[in-house]
């Protein structure tokens, strides 16, 4: 199953300039999701990070992985309309720089769930090479900012 940007916007509350996932390439609700972010020179972050050597900040790679994980969580019928918040980051490792022109392939597999809290093992690659790995914690809340509706 794939989701385009309109369908992603129905699940996630993020909007420009903070929506960091261009497409969900496949997912299994409540279990895992894979997505894509096309890194463009036109992104505002490159005006200041760094003007002489454009590098996508690691924190934005983590956020992009978290947004893919949030799709895995929020695509479950019982979680629709909820809000997935960052609960923590463990074991984050950055292996290579990500620069304009790169296509980040993002994946998050939910490995544990206990009530509203979930743990996801995440990975980002460019051209098949790992650029970042991390274990992310998500917390679902009843308070929603996302519009309700079908994907």
N, C-alpha and C positions, 0 to 999 in steps of 0.2 A: 504494500500500500504506500502511496506517495501523498504528500500534502504540499500544495503550492503556498505562496505567501498569503493569499486571502484566507485559506484554511488554517494556516498557522496563527493568523491574527484572531481567529475565532477561539483559539485555545489559550494563547498567551496574552497578557496585558501589555507587553512591551510594544513600543512604537518607535519610529525614527526619532533620534538616531541610535536608540538602544536595542532595537531588534537585531540580533546578530546571526539569525539563521535564515537563509534564503529559501531553502527547500528541505523538506523531510523526505529522504529517499526510500525509507522503509521503516516500519515499526510494528511492534506487537504491544497493544495497550497493556499497561501495567508491568511490562517485562523489559523492553528495550526499544531504543530508537536510534536511527542513523540520519544524519543531516549534512547539509553543505552550507558553507559560507564562502562566497567569492570575495576576496580581499581586493579592494579597489583603491587606487591612488586618490580618488575623489572623497574618501572618508575624512571627516573633520579631524580625527585623531592624528592624522599625519601632518597637520599644520604645526603640531608641537611635539610629536614623538617620532622621530626626531627630525627636524627640518633638513639636516645634512645627510641622514641615513634613516630612511623610513623602516620602522620595525613595529609590528603589531604588538601592543603591550600584552604580556602574559595574562594579566587579569582579565582582559577581554577574551582571550582564548578560553580561560576557565568559565567565564560567563556564557560564551557560546556553547560549551559543553553542557553547562547547567540548563540552558534553554532547551537543548535536545532532550536532556533527562526529564525536564518538566513536561515536554510533549508526551513522553512515555507514561508519566503519571497522570496527566490531565486528560489523556485520550480515553481513560477508563470511564465508562458511563457513570459510575458512582462518584467520580472526582470532578466531573465537568462543572464548571462555574466556580471552582475553588481557586485558591491562589497558592502556588508553590514557591516557597521562600528558601533561600540559601540557609542551611543550618551549619555548614562547616566545610572545610577543605582539609584533606589529609594527603600526605604523600605526593604532593604536586611536584612534577619533574618536567623541566623544559629542556628539550634535546636540541632543537634547531630554531633559528629565527624564522618568523613568518613575515613576508614582505608583500607589497602590492603585486598583483598578478598571480599570487598563490590561490589555490582552491583548497580550503580546509575541509577535510572529510572528518566528521565528528560522530562519535558513537558513545552511548551510555547504556549500560546494562544494570538494571536494578537488581541488587544482590540480596538485600534484606529489607523487610518492611515490618514495622511494629506500630500499629495504630496510624497516626498521621505522619510518622517519620519514616523516611526511606533512605537507603544508602545506594549509591550508584558508582560503578567502576567505569571511568571515562577515558577516552583516548581520542586524540586529534592527530591526523596524518596529512601530509602534503606529498603528492606523487608517490604514495605508498610508504613514505618514511615517517616514522613517529616523531612528532614535534612536541607533544605534551601528553602526560598521563596524570590522573588524579583520582582520588576517591572523594566523592562529594556527598554531603548530607542534605536532604530536602525535608522541609516541613510543610505539610498541607494545612491551610487555614480555611475556615468557613467563609471568611471575608473575601469577596471576590472583586477584582477590578476588570475581569474579562467579560465581554458580552457573552451571554448564554446563547446556545444554539447548536445546531448540528455542525459537524466538521464539513 
